[in-house]
Amino acid sequence: MADKAARSFDLVDEKLAEADFFLDKLKDSSLNPFEARCYFSAFVSAARSVTFALQAVMKSRVDGFGEWYESKQEELRQDPLARFFHDARTEVQHMGLNLVNAGRVRTIDGKLVADLYFQSSTLGTPLKNAPPYDVVTSCTRYLTAIVSLIRECYEVFGAAIDPRQYLTEENFSKLGRTIEDAEEEVFGVRGWTAVPEASLESRWQMLRASVSGSEIGWIFDKYLARPI
């Protein structure tokens, strides 16, 4: 059932929102090295979990996802920043290491600001594969790439994961079904929206207003300026 897959996709949305939460906390804690390291560890775990959740929800449930995601995985493998965070998660979760070990404090408009940098646990030893940015910028760029991936998933597979994209005249026409079929699926009653003077378009709108859709549009707007 398409709506079953759509409910499960909430797991992906929640992990994306979790990564965003920890990134915001990381930005606010730059002057406290211990807090910053804690939030970086949490961010890496949450951000890497987004794609794990995506595969768990979509694989073997949605036609065409496997082929589509294989190409996306290859793009991530070729991306130095994605590879860095892949390795960072392994070191954080499986080895207990934390790569945020350097910083620089400066003053901007009379306010102290700290820039955090990746460095090995050995004092003064840089990481060979570290991004050429500070920690916050690197995390923001990485999360933006993950957000873009999930946004594209909504574009390609929206009817299978988002009830409001599923319940459209265009989608049901492709399935060889009618609005009465949609009404029966949602309410168990055919003709539920057939009120006097209601157009077909307004009936579909009533159907969509009766279900919960994706609640993650704000994060697409925040990182991509492209809500659903």
WOLINLIN-V940073 format. One line per field, one symbol per residue. ss: DSSP state (H for helix, E for strand, - for the rest). burial: # if it has 9 or more other C-alpha atoms within 8 Angstrom, else .. Layout:
ss->???
burial->???
This chain:
ss->-HHHHHHH-HHHHHHHHHHHHHHHHHHH----HHHHHHHHHHHHHHHHHHHHHHHHHH------HHHHHHHHHHHHH--HHHHHHHHHHHHHHH-----EEEEEEEEE--EEEEEEEE----------------HHHHHHHHHHHHHHHHHHHHHHHHHHH-HHHH--HHHHHH----HHHHHHHHH------------HHHHHHHHHH-------HHHHHHHH----
burial->.##.##.######.######.##.###.###...###.#############.##..###..#..##.....#...##..#######.######....####...#.......#########........##..###.###.###.####.#.##..#############.###...###.####.....#..#....#....##.###.....#..#.###..#..#.
